[in-house]
Amino acid sequence: MASIAPTLLSEHSAVSGAALRTFFNIADAWSLSNEQAMALLGLHARSTFFK
C-alpha cells in the first residue's frame, strides 16, 4: 500500500496543475478580474491566489 501513495500523489499533482491552467485560461478568455477569479475559486486571501 505504501508504494501506491507516491504514484497517486504525483498523478494528483499533474491533474491539479492541468485543472488550474485550464481555469486560468478560461478566466483570461472571459476577461475576469483577479477578484472575480478568486471568488470562483473560493479564495479570500490575495496571497494564496498569487502563489
Sequence and secondary structure as in RCSB ss.txt:
>XXXX:A:sequence
MASIAPTLLSEHSAVSGAALRTFFNIADAWSLSNEQAMALLGLHARSTFFK
>XXXX:A:secstr
 TTHHHHHHHHHHHHHHHHHHHHHHHHHHTT  HHHHHHHHT   HHHHT 
